[in-house]
Amino acid sequence: MSPKRVNQCLVPVALLIVVYLGYRALYTFSLDSMWFAVLFYLAELHGAFVFFLFCFETWYPQHPE
């Protein structure tokens, strides 16, 4: 399998991350410790954003000659 194809297989994983973040925001926030819940959720959003940037950068790699 080519590296381009492997990189393009990451897109379904990215979609699963969006589903996870939605589930996390709707059903798992603790009202008793909202400060920590929001802090950790922001950290997860940052990780997802970095992963999306990685997918974008590696979608169509161009190698110099």
BAPAVEX-315319 format. One record per residue (C-alpha): residue in three letters; x, y, z. Coordinates in nm, 3 decimals, decimal comma. Example, Ala and Ser with C-alpha at 12.3 -4.5 7.8 and 13.67 -1.06 7.14 Angstrom:
2
r rest = ALA&u = 1,230&v = -0,450&w = 0,780
r rest = SER&u = 1,367&v = -0,106&w = 0,714
// end
This chain:
65
r rest = MET&u = 0,000&v = 0,000&w = 0,000
r rest = SER&u = 0,140&v = 0,338&w = -0,098
r rest = PRO&u = 0,212&v = 0,605&w = 0,165
r rest = LYS&u = -0,047&v = 0,830&w = -0,001
r rest = ARG&u = -0,312&v = 0,562&w = 0,043
r rest = VAL&u = -0,217&v = 0,508&w = 0,407
r rest = ASN&u = -0,250&v = 0,882&w = 0,471
r rest = GLN&u = -0,590&v = 0,888&w = 0,306
r rest = CYS&u = -0,706&v = 0,604&w = 0,530
r rest = LEU&u = -0,669&v = 0,843&w = 0,825
r rest = VAL&u = -0,979&v = 1,037&w = 0,718
r rest = PRO&u = -1,226&v = 0,785&w = 0,869
r rest = VAL&u = -1,024&v = 0,801&w = 1,191
r rest = ALA&u = -1,062&v = 1,179&w = 1,184
r rest = LEU&u = -1,438&v = 1,141&w = 1,145
r rest = LEU&u = -1,445&v = 0,909&w = 1,445
r rest = ILE&u = -1,263&v = 1,173&w = 1,645
r rest = VAL&u = -1,538&v = 1,423&w = 1,560
r rest = VAL&u = -1,801&v = 1,174&w = 1,680
r rest = TYR&u = -1,603&v = 1,114&w = 1,998
r rest = LEU&u = -1,569&v = 1,487&w = 2,070
r rest = GLY&u = -1,942&v = 1,532&w = 2,023
r rest = TYR&u = -2,019&v = 1,244&w = 2,257
r rest = ARG&u = -1,771&v = 1,376&w = 2,508
r rest = ALA&u = -1,924&v = 1,724&w = 2,505
r rest = LEU&u = -2,283&v = 1,606&w = 2,531
r rest = TYR&u = -2,269&v = 1,316&w = 2,775
r rest = THR&u = -1,954&v = 1,305&w = 2,985
r rest = PHE&u = -1,907&v = 1,655&w = 3,128
r rest = SER&u = -1,917&v = 1,654&w = 3,506
r rest = LEU&u = -2,100&v = 1,948&w = 3,656
r rest = ASP&u = -1,921&v = 1,894&w = 3,987
r rest = SER&u = -1,582&v = 1,969&w = 3,834
r rest = MET&u = -1,669&v = 2,180&w = 3,531
r rest = TRP&u = -1,333&v = 2,359&w = 3,540
r rest = PHE&u = -1,140&v = 2,036&w = 3,486
r rest = ALA&u = -1,391&v = 1,903&w = 3,234
r rest = VAL&u = -1,355&v = 2,214&w = 3,019
r rest = LEU&u = -0,978&v = 2,214&w = 3,058
r rest = PHE&u = -0,945&v = 1,853&w = 2,945
r rest = TYR&u = -1,196&v = 1,903&w = 2,666
r rest = LEU&u = -0,992&v = 2,196&w = 2,534
r rest = ALA&u = -0,684&v = 1,974&w = 2,543
r rest = GLU&u = -0,871&v = 1,709&w = 2,343
r rest = LEU&u = -0,985&v = 1,974&w = 2,094
r rest = HIS&u = -0,626&v = 2,086&w = 2,054
r rest = GLY&u = -0,514&v = 1,729&w = 1,988
r rest = ALA&u = -0,790&v = 1,680&w = 1,732
r rest = PHE&u = -0,700&v = 2,007&w = 1,560
r rest = VAL&u = -0,335&v = 1,904&w = 1,537
r rest = PHE&u = -0,441&v = 1,565&w = 1,398
r rest = PHE&u = -0,656&v = 1,733&w = 1,133
r rest = LEU&u = -0,363&v = 1,953&w = 1,035
r rest = PHE&u = -0,148&v = 1,642&w = 1,008
r rest = CYS&u = -0,406&v = 1,476&w = 0,782
r rest = PHE&u = -0,426&v = 1,790&w = 0,569
r rest = GLU&u = -0,049&v = 1,812&w = 0,532
r rest = THR&u = -0,004&v = 1,445&w = 0,444
r rest = TRP&u = -0,307&v = 1,407&w = 0,216
r rest = TYR&u = -0,103&v = 1,446&w = -0,100
r rest = PRO&u = 0,268&v = 1,434&w = -0,022
r rest = GLN&u = 0,502&v = 1,586&w = -0,278
r rest = HIS&u = 0,858&v = 1,466&w = -0,273
r rest = PRO&u = 1,129&v = 1,689&w = -0,421
r rest = GLU&u = 1,331&v = 1,542&w = -0,703
// end
